[in-house]
Amino acid sequence: MQTVHVVAIITAKPGLRDAVLQAFRANVPAVLAEQGCIEYQATIDADGVGAIQTEFGDDTFVVVEKWESLDALKAHAAAPHMAAYAAKSKDMIADRVIHVLSPA
């Protein structure tokens, strides 16, 4: 099966990014233990990059994921720990955009 890449752009309500990241980090061990998970991490704007960078800003973080297959990603989306994370963070999130990508 072909690997699947995910870029999830999460924008917290103003001033709540750290709280959302705390809930996210608490969930990471369960996600990394899922069958088919290759990579799963939160990233934020790098400092000092300069003009070559388009920043997401202080309220946004980007989740970079890699899965062995689309089936593994679908199982991840349906996992109970993901439902718990969604319930815990939903009132703190202003916007969420998810891109599911295949190698070109």
A tleap script that builds the chain and sets N, CA, C and O, in Angstrom:
source leaprc.protein.ff14SB
mol = sequence {
  NMET GLN THR VAL HIE VAL VAL ALA ILE ILE
  THR ALA LYS PRO GLY LEU ARG ASP ALA VAL
  LEU GLN ALA PHE ARG ALA ASN VAL PRO ALA
  VAL LEU ALA GLU GLN GLY CYS ILE GLU TYR
  GLN ALA THR ILE ASP ALA ASP GLY VAL GLY
  ALA ILE GLN THR GLU PHE GLY ASP ASP THR
  PHE VAL VAL VAL GLU LYS TRP GLU SER LEU
  ASP ALA LEU LYS ALA HIE ALA ALA ALA PRO
  HIE MET ALA ALA TYR ALA ALA LYS SER LYS
  ASP MET ILE ALA ASP ARG VAL ILE HIE VAL
  LEU SER PRO CALA
}
set mol.1.N position { 0.834 -1.191 0.000 }
set mol.1.CA position { 0.000 0.000 0.000 }
set mol.1.C position { 0.878 1.253 0.000 }
set mol.1.O position { 2.022 1.233 0.453 }
set mol.2.N position { 0.322 2.316 -0.508 }
set mol.2.CA position { 1.039 3.573 -0.626 }
set mol.2.C position { 0.937 4.382 0.668 }
set mol.2.O position { -0.127 4.438 1.286 }
set mol.3.N position { 2.043 5.009 1.077 }
set mol.3.CA position { 2.006 5.854 2.263 }
set mol.3.C position { 1.113 7.067 2.020 }
set mol.3.O position { 0.897 7.499 0.887 }
set mol.4.N position { 0.608 7.594 3.125 }
set mol.4.CA position { -0.262 8.760 3.104 }
set mol.4.C position { 0.361 9.809 4.014 }
set mol.4.O position { 0.784 9.503 5.129 }
set mol.5.N position { 0.413 11.027 3.540 }
set mol.5.CA position { 0.924 12.150 4.319 }
set mol.5.C position { -0.255 13.050 4.680 }
set mol.5.O position { -1.185 13.221 3.891 }
set mol.6.N position { -0.203 13.613 5.864 }
set mol.6.CA position { -1.250 14.527 6.307 }
set mol.6.C position { -0.593 15.791 6.843 }
set mol.6.O position { 0.375 15.735 7.600 }
set mol.7.N position { -1.138 16.925 6.435 }
set mol.7.CA position { -0.765 18.215 6.993 }
set mol.7.C position { -2.058 18.809 7.546 }
set mol.7.O position { -2.965 19.165 6.794 }
set mol.8.N position { -2.126 18.909 8.864 }
set mol.8.CA position { -3.322 19.449 9.515 }
set mol.8.C position { -2.973 20.804 10.122 }
set mol.8.O position { -2.091 20.902 10.975 }
set mol.9.N position { -3.663 21.834 9.681 }
set mol.9.CA position { -3.408 23.195 10.159 }
set mol.9.C position { -4.480 23.522 11.195 }
set mol.9.O position { -5.664 23.638 10.878 }
set mol.10.N position { -4.034 23.666 12.439 }
set mol.10.CA position { -4.953 23.881 13.555 }
set mol.10.C position { -4.765 25.307 14.071 }
set mol.10.O position { -3.663 25.687 14.467 }
set mol.11.N position { -5.830 26.084 14.066 }
set mol.11.CA position { -5.784 27.438 14.599 }
set mol.11.C position { -6.638 27.492 15.852 }
set mol.11.O position { -7.848 27.267 15.816 }
set mol.12.N position { -5.979 27.794 16.961 }
set mol.12.CA position { -6.668 27.907 18.242 }
set mol.12.C position { -7.347 29.274 18.338 }
set mol.12.O position { -6.990 30.215 17.629 }
set mol.13.N position { -8.309 29.357 19.210 }
set mol.13.CA position { -8.878 30.664 19.518 }
set mol.13.C position { -7.757 31.505 20.136 }
set mol.13.O position { -6.833 30.955 20.735 }
set mol.14.N position { -7.829 32.836 19.995 }
set mol.14.CA position { -6.730 33.692 20.441 }
set mol.14.C position { -6.252 33.358 21.865 }
set mol.14.O position { -7.034 33.292 22.813 }
set mol.15.N position { -4.950 33.155 21.964 }
set mol.15.CA position { -4.324 32.902 23.247 }
set mol.15.C position { -4.428 31.487 23.774 }
set mol.15.O position { -3.945 31.210 24.871 }
set mol.16.N position { -5.048 30.573 23.024 }
set mol.16.CA position { -5.278 29.212 23.526 }
set mol.16.C position { -4.405 28.136 22.864 }
set mol.16.O position { -4.594 26.947 23.121 }
set mol.17.N position { -3.463 28.540 22.025 }
set mol.17.CA position { -2.641 27.531 21.346 }
set mol.17.C position { -1.908 26.624 22.332 }
set mol.17.O position { -1.875 25.410 22.131 }
set mol.18.N position { -1.324 27.176 23.379 }
set mol.18.CA position { -0.584 26.346 24.336 }
set mol.18.C position { -1.491 25.317 24.998 }
set mol.18.O position { -1.070 24.184 25.232 }
set mol.19.N position { -2.720 25.693 25.302 }
set mol.19.CA position { -3.670 24.757 25.917 }
set mol.19.C position { -4.040 23.637 24.945 }
set mol.19.O position { -4.134 22.477 25.346 }
set mol.20.N position { -4.248 23.974 23.684 }
set mol.20.CA position { -4.555 22.950 22.682 }
set mol.20.C position { -3.348 22.039 22.495 }
set mol.20.O position { -3.496 20.820 22.401 }
set mol.21.N position { -2.157 22.624 22.440 }
set mol.21.CA position { -0.942 21.817 22.295 }
set mol.21.C position { -0.734 20.885 23.487 }
set mol.21.O position { -0.240 19.770 23.320 }
set mol.22.N position { -1.101 21.324 24.667 }
set mol.22.CA position { -0.988 20.459 25.842 }
set mol.22.C position { -1.876 19.228 25.678 }
set mol.22.O position { -1.444 18.108 25.954 }
set mol.23.N position { -3.118 19.432 25.230 }
set mol.23.CA position { -4.028 18.304 24.985 }
set mol.23.C position { -3.504 17.425 23.850 }
set mol.23.O position { -3.585 16.199 23.922 }
set mol.24.N position { -2.969 18.050 22.812 }
set mol.24.CA position { -2.397 17.303 21.691 }
set mol.24.C position { -1.245 16.413 22.161 }
set mol.24.O position { -1.206 15.219 21.863 }
set mol.25.N position { -0.308 17.013 22.901 }
set mol.25.CA position { 0.867 16.257 23.367 }
set mol.25.C position { 0.476 15.086 24.263 }
set mol.25.O position { 1.124 14.040 24.236 }
set mol.26.N position { -0.567 15.256 25.045 }
set mol.26.CA position { -1.024 14.161 25.914 }
set mol.26.C position { -1.534 12.982 25.092 }
set mol.26.O position { -1.509 11.841 25.555 }
set mol.27.N position { -1.994 13.255 23.882 }
set mol.27.CA position { -2.553 12.230 23.003 }
set mol.27.C position { -1.512 11.561 22.108 }
set mol.27.O position { -1.766 10.487 21.563 }
set mol.28.N position { -0.351 12.179 21.952 }
set mol.28.CA position { 0.672 11.690 21.020 }
set mol.28.C position { 1.092 10.244 21.294 }
set mol.28.O position { 1.166 9.471 20.339 }
set mol.29.N position { 1.369 9.830 22.528 }
set mol.29.CA position { 1.788 8.430 22.724 }
set mol.29.C position { 0.766 7.414 22.207 }
set mol.29.O position { 1.148 6.390 21.640 }
set mol.30.N position { -0.512 7.685 22.395 }
set mol.30.CA position { -1.552 6.770 21.898 }
set mol.30.C position { -1.553 6.732 20.376 }
set mol.30.O position { -1.736 5.669 19.784 }
set mol.31.N position { -1.352 7.874 19.742 }
set mol.31.CA position { -1.327 7.913 18.274 }
set mol.31.C position { -0.102 7.177 17.743 }
set mol.31.O position { -0.214 6.392 16.802 }
set mol.32.N position { 1.060 7.420 18.331 }
set mol.32.CA position { 2.274 6.760 17.858 }
set mol.32.C position { 2.203 5.243 18.037 }
set mol.32.O position { 2.895 4.504 17.337 }
set mol.33.N position { 1.374 4.779 18.968 }
set mol.33.CA position { 1.206 3.336 19.185 }
set mol.33.C position { 0.235 2.703 18.196 }
set mol.33.O position { 0.132 1.478 18.133 }
set mol.34.N position { -0.477 3.519 17.426 }
set mol.34.CA position { -1.441 2.981 16.464 }
set mol.34.C position { -0.720 2.227 15.346 }
set mol.34.O position { 0.371 2.604 14.917 }
set mol.35.N position { -1.358 1.161 14.893 }
set mol.35.CA position { -0.828 0.408 13.767 }
set mol.35.C position { -0.810 1.303 12.532 }
set mol.35.O position { -1.826 1.903 12.183 }
set mol.36.N position { 0.334 1.393 11.878 }
set mol.36.CA position { 0.441 2.162 10.642 }
set mol.36.C position { 0.917 3.584 10.813 }
set mol.36.O position { 1.129 4.278 9.819 }
set mol.37.N position { 1.094 4.049 12.048 }
set mol.37.CA position { 1.583 5.414 12.263 }
set mol.37.C position { 3.095 5.438 12.099 }
set mol.37.O position { 3.812 4.708 12.783 }
set mol.38.N position { 3.577 6.278 11.190 }
set mol.38.CA position { 5.006 6.432 10.948 }
set mol.38.C position { 5.519 7.708 11.609 }
set mol.38.O position { 6.600 7.717 12.197 }
set mol.39.N position { 4.744 8.777 11.510 }
set mol.39.CA position { 5.143 10.075 12.063 }
set mol.39.C position { 3.903 10.838 12.485 }
set mol.39.O position { 2.871 10.789 11.816 }
set mol.40.N position { 4.016 11.552 13.616 }
set mol.40.CA position { 2.894 12.352 14.123 }
set mol.40.C position { 3.473 13.381 15.078 }
set mol.40.O position { 3.858 13.048 16.200 }
set mol.41.N position { 3.535 14.636 14.633 }
set mol.41.CA position { 4.098 15.669 15.499 }
set mol.41.C position { 3.519 17.036 15.189 }
set mol.41.O position { 3.127 17.332 14.061 }
set mol.42.N position { 3.477 17.857 16.223 }
set mol.42.CA position { 3.041 19.240 16.070 }
set mol.42.C position { 4.256 20.113 15.769 }
set mol.42.O position { 5.338 19.899 16.316 }
set mol.43.N position { 4.066 21.090 14.899 }
set mol.43.CA position { 5.129 22.024 14.551 }
set mol.43.C position { 4.578 23.445 14.605 }
set mol.43.O position { 3.385 23.671 14.403 }
set mol.44.N position { 5.471 24.404 14.881 }
set mol.44.CA position { 5.099 25.820 14.889 }
set mol.44.C position { 6.115 26.575 14.038 }
set mol.44.O position { 7.140 26.022 13.638 }
set mol.45.N position { 5.820 27.843 13.768 }
set mol.45.CA position { 6.723 28.675 12.981 }
set mol.45.C position { 8.124 28.672 13.584 }
set mol.45.O position { 8.282 28.844 14.793 }
set mol.46.N position { 9.131 28.480 12.754 }
set mol.46.CA position { 10.523 28.588 13.182 }
set mol.46.C position { 10.873 30.064 13.322 }
set mol.46.O position { 10.404 30.898 12.547 }
set mol.47.N position { 11.694 30.378 14.306 }
set mol.47.CA position { 12.138 31.759 14.523 }
set mol.47.C position { 13.322 32.096 13.625 }
set mol.47.O position { 14.125 31.227 13.287 }
set mol.48.N position { 13.419 33.360 13.244 }
set mol.48.CA position { 14.596 33.865 12.568 }
set mol.48.C position { 14.774 33.444 11.124 }
set mol.48.O position { 15.884 33.522 10.598 }
set mol.49.N position { 13.715 33.002 10.472 }
set mol.49.CA position { 13.847 32.527 9.098 }
set mol.49.C position { 13.915 33.681 8.107 }
set mol.49.O position { 14.647 33.615 7.120 }
set mol.50.N position { 13.165 34.719 8.366 }
set mol.50.CA position { 13.202 35.887 7.492 }
set mol.50.C position { 12.189 35.838 6.367 }
set mol.50.O position { 11.147 35.191 6.473 }
set mol.51.N position { 12.513 36.534 5.287 }
set mol.51.CA position { 11.578 36.786 4.193 }
set mol.51.C position { 11.151 35.537 3.435 }
set mol.51.O position { 10.125 35.567 2.755 }
set mol.52.N position { 11.893 34.447 3.525 }
set mol.52.CA position { 11.507 33.248 2.765 }
set mol.52.C position { 10.332 32.510 3.403 }
set mol.52.O position { 9.786 31.585 2.802 }
set mol.53.N position { 9.942 32.905 4.601 }
set mol.53.CA position { 8.895 32.193 5.338 }
set mol.53.C position { 7.576 32.956 5.334 }
set mol.53.O position { 7.549 34.176 5.499 }
set mol.54.N position { 6.496 32.229 5.145 }
set mol.54.CA position { 5.159 32.747 5.384 }
set mol.54.C position { 4.699 32.142 6.705 }
set mol.54.O position { 4.446 30.940 6.780 }
set mol.55.N position { 4.591 32.953 7.731 }
set mol.55.CA position { 4.275 32.446 9.064 }
set mol.55.C position { 2.790 32.122 9.210 }
set mol.55.O position { 1.929 32.774 8.620 }
set mol.56.N position { 2.520 31.102 10.009 }
set mol.56.CA position { 1.143 30.765 10.369 }
set mol.56.C position { 0.636 31.674 11.471 }
set mol.56.O position { -0.550 32.003 11.495 }
set mol.57.N position { 1.502 32.088 12.385 }
set mol.57.CA position { 1.119 33.003 13.452 }
set mol.57.C position { 1.057 32.334 14.814 }
set mol.57.O position { 1.202 31.118 14.943 }
set mol.58.N position { 0.839 33.157 15.820 }
set mol.58.CA position { 0.901 32.727 17.221 }
set mol.58.C position { -0.203 31.778 17.654 }
set mol.58.O position { -0.048 31.080 18.655 }
set mol.59.N position { -1.303 31.734 16.935 }
set mol.59.CA position { -2.425 30.888 17.351 }
set mol.59.C position { -2.498 29.566 16.593 }
set mol.59.O position { -3.382 28.751 16.856 }
set mol.60.N position { -1.583 29.347 15.663 }
set mol.60.CA position { -1.673 28.183 14.775 }
set mol.60.C position { -0.495 27.233 14.977 }
set mol.60.O position { 0.633 27.656 15.229 }
set mol.61.N position { -0.790 25.934 14.859 }
set mol.61.CA position { 0.253 24.925 14.762 }
set mol.61.C position { -0.121 23.972 13.646 }
set mol.61.O position { -1.285 23.873 13.256 }
set mol.62.N position { 0.883 23.270 13.136 }
set mol.62.CA position { 0.686 22.374 12.010 }
set mol.62.C position { 1.087 20.973 12.453 }
set mol.62.O position { 2.190 20.762 12.957 }
set mol.63.N position { 0.187 20.024 12.261 }
set mol.63.CA position { 0.476 18.632 12.579 }
set mol.63.C position { 0.967 17.957 11.299 }
set mol.63.O position { 0.290 17.976 10.270 }
set mol.64.N position { 2.153 17.362 11.382 }
set mol.64.CA position { 2.745 16.650 10.263 }
set mol.64.C position { 2.622 15.162 10.579 }
set mol.64.O position { 3.116 14.684 11.601 }
set mol.65.N position { 1.955 14.446 9.682 }
set mol.65.CA position { 1.687 13.026 9.910 }
set mol.65.C position { 2.124 12.205 8.696 }
set mol.65.O position { 2.144 12.694 7.566 }
set mol.66.N position { 2.472 10.949 8.959 }
set mol.66.CA position { 2.749 10.012 7.877 }
set mol.66.C position { 2.201 8.661 8.312 }
set mol.66.O position { 2.463 8.193 9.420 }
set mol.67.N position { 1.435 8.045 7.419 }
set mol.67.CA position { 0.760 6.777 7.700 }
set mol.67.C position { 1.121 5.753 6.640 }
set mol.67.O position { 1.352 6.100 5.482 }
set mol.68.N position { 1.167 4.495 7.041 }
set mol.68.CA position { 1.506 3.420 6.102 }
set mol.68.C position { 0.476 3.257 4.995 }
set mol.68.O position { 0.806 2.801 3.900 }
set mol.69.N position { -0.787 3.632 5.277 }
set mol.69.CA position { -1.852 3.450 4.289 }
set mol.69.C position { -3.035 4.348 4.625 }
set mol.69.O position { -3.126 4.893 5.724 }
set mol.70.N position { -3.934 4.491 3.666 }
set mol.70.CA position { -5.168 5.231 3.896 }
set mol.70.C position { -6.031 4.517 4.943 }
set mol.70.O position { -6.700 5.171 5.743 }
set mol.71.N position { -6.018 3.202 4.939 }
set mol.71.CA position { -6.772 2.455 5.958 }
set mol.71.C position { -6.265 2.765 7.362 }
set mol.71.O position { -7.061 2.904 8.290 }
set mol.72.N position { -4.950 2.876 7.525 }
set mol.72.CA position { -4.387 3.217 8.834 }
set mol.72.C position { -4.832 4.615 9.257 }
set mol.72.O position { -5.151 4.835 10.425 }
set mol.73.N position { -4.855 5.560 8.317 }
set mol.73.CA position { -5.321 6.914 8.616 }
set mol.73.C position { -6.794 6.904 9.009 }
set mol.73.O position { -7.188 7.581 9.959 }
set mol.74.N position { -7.605 6.146 8.290 }
set mol.74.CA position { -9.035 6.075 8.616 }
set mol.74.C position { -9.255 5.474 9.999 }
set mol.74.O position { -10.120 5.937 10.743 }
set mol.75.N position { -8.479 4.446 10.354 }
set mol.75.CA position { -8.577 3.859 11.690 }
set mol.75.C position { -8.180 4.881 12.753 }
set mol.75.O position { -8.796 4.952 13.816 }
set mol.76.N position { -7.155 5.666 12.461 }
set mol.76.CA position { -6.716 6.734 13.372 }
set mol.76.C position { -7.851 7.726 13.613 }
set mol.76.O position { -8.131 8.098 14.753 }
set mol.77.N position { -8.487 8.141 12.550 }
set mol.77.CA position { -9.567 9.126 12.672 }
set mol.77.C position { -10.722 8.609 13.516 }
set mol.77.O position { -11.424 9.394 14.155 }
set mol.78.N position { -10.923 7.304 13.524 }
set mol.78.CA position { -12.035 6.702 14.270 }
set mol.78.C position { -11.634 6.222 15.665 }
set mol.78.O position { -12.473 5.701 16.398 }
set mol.79.N position { -10.372 6.389 16.039 }
set mol.79.CA position { -9.885 5.874 17.322 }
set mol.79.C position { -10.527 6.604 18.501 }
set mol.79.O position { -10.721 7.818 18.440 }
set mol.80.N position { -10.856 5.885 19.568 }
set mol.80.CA position { -11.466 6.507 20.748 }
set mol.80.C position { -10.624 7.640 21.344 }
set mol.80.O position { -11.176 8.643 21.796 }
set mol.81.N position { -9.308 7.494 21.350 }
set mol.81.CA position { -8.479 8.569 21.913 }
set mol.81.C position { -8.533 9.839 21.059 }
set mol.81.O position { -8.314 10.936 21.572 }
set mol.82.N position { -8.823 9.700 19.763 }
set mol.82.CA position { -8.982 10.889 18.933 }
set mol.82.C position { -10.314 11.583 19.225 }
set mol.82.O position { -10.393 12.811 19.214 }
set mol.83.N position { -11.347 10.801 19.483 }
set mol.83.CA position { -12.635 11.385 19.870 }
set mol.83.C position { -12.500 12.120 21.196 }
set mol.83.O position { -13.074 13.195 21.374 }
set mol.84.N position { -11.743 11.547 22.128 }
set mol.84.CA position { -11.532 12.198 23.423 }
set mol.84.C position { -10.745 13.505 23.257 }
set mol.84.O position { -11.075 14.512 23.882 }
set mol.85.N position { -9.715 13.485 22.422 }
set mol.85.CA position { -8.938 14.702 22.148 }
set mol.85.C position { -9.830 15.761 21.504 }
set mol.85.O position { -9.770 16.933 21.879 }
set mol.86.N position { -10.647 15.361 20.550 }
set mol.86.CA position { -11.540 16.311 19.874 }
set mol.86.C position { -12.512 16.944 20.858 }
set mol.86.O position { -12.763 18.148 20.800 }
set mol.87.N position { -13.054 16.145 21.754 }
set mol.87.CA position { -13.999 16.667 22.752 }
set mol.87.C position { -13.299 17.637 23.698 }
set mol.87.O position { -13.865 18.663 24.075 }
set mol.88.N position { -12.072 17.310 24.078 }
set mol.88.CA position { -11.319 18.143 25.020 }
set mol.88.C position { -10.916 19.482 24.397 }
set mol.88.O position { -10.872 20.500 25.087 }
set mol.89.N position { -10.624 19.480 23.099 }
set mol.89.CA position { -10.075 20.681 22.459 }
set mol.89.C position { -11.077 21.480 21.634 }
set mol.89.O position { -10.769 22.600 21.227 }
set mol.90.N position { -12.254 20.946 21.379 }
set mol.90.CA position { -13.164 21.573 20.413 }
set mol.90.C position { -13.524 23.021 20.746 }
set mol.90.O position { -13.644 23.842 19.836 }
set mol.91.N position { -13.696 23.347 22.005 }
set mol.91.CA position { -14.071 24.712 22.367 }
set mol.91.C position { -12.897 25.683 22.323 }
set mol.91.O position { -13.084 26.892 22.461 }
set mol.92.N position { -11.693 25.162 22.132 }
set mol.92.CA position { -10.491 26.004 22.063 }
set mol.92.C position { -10.030 26.236 20.625 }
set mol.92.O position { -9.138 27.052 20.390 }
set mol.93.N position { -10.623 25.534 19.666 }
set mol.93.CA position { -10.162 25.596 18.279 }
set mol.93.C position { -11.068 26.503 17.448 }
set mol.93.O position { -12.292 26.368 17.455 }
set mol.94.N position { -10.431 27.430 16.733 }
set mol.94.CA position { -11.159 28.343 15.856 }
set mol.94.C position { -11.320 27.763 14.457 }
set mol.94.O position { -12.347 27.972 13.811 }
set mol.95.N position { -10.301 27.030 13.985 }
set mol.95.CA position { -10.346 26.500 12.622 }
set mol.95.C position { -9.409 25.300 12.516 }
set mol.95.O position { -8.405 25.204 13.222 }
set mol.96.N position { -9.766 24.399 11.620 }
set mol.96.CA position { -8.951 23.216 11.366 }
set mol.96.C position { -9.069 22.884 9.881 }
set mol.96.O position { -10.169 22.735 9.348 }
set mol.97.N position { -7.912 22.770 9.224 }
set mol.97.CA position { -7.863 22.420 7.808 }
set mol.97.C position { -6.949 21.204 7.683 }
set mol.97.O position { -5.812 21.227 8.154 }
set mol.98.N position { -7.445 20.143 7.049 }
set mol.98.CA position { -6.671 18.924 6.935 }
set mol.98.C position { -6.434 18.601 5.460 }
set mol.98.O position { -7.370 18.528 4.664 }
set mol.99.N position { -5.160 18.412 5.118 }
set mol.99.CA position { -4.778 18.028 3.766 }
set mol.99.C position { -4.244 16.597 3.819 }
set mol.99.O position { -3.293 16.317 4.550 }
set mol.100.N position { -4.846 15.697 3.056 }
set mol.100.CA position { -4.387 14.313 2.953 }
set mol.100.C position { -3.718 14.184 1.588 }
set mol.100.O position { -4.331 14.457 0.556 }
set mol.101.N position { -2.453 13.765 1.595 }
set mol.101.CA position { -1.631 13.805 0.401 }
set mol.101.C position { -1.006 12.457 0.086 }
set mol.101.O position { -0.689 11.682 0.989 }
set mol.102.N position { -0.832 12.184 -1.194 }
set mol.102.CA position { -0.116 10.988 -1.665 }
set mol.102.C position { 1.194 11.424 -2.288 }
set mol.102.O position { 1.289 12.533 -2.815 }
set mol.103.N position { 2.207 10.572 -2.237 }
set mol.103.CA position { 3.456 10.904 -2.925 }
set mol.103.C position { 3.200 11.129 -4.425 }
set mol.103.O position { 2.397 10.429 -5.042 }
set mol.104.N position { 3.886 12.098 -4.984 }
set mol.104.CA position { 3.686 12.434 -6.403 }
set mol.104.C position { 4.469 11.498 -7.303 }
set mol.104.O position { 4.419 11.632 -8.525 }
savepdb mol mol.pdb
quit
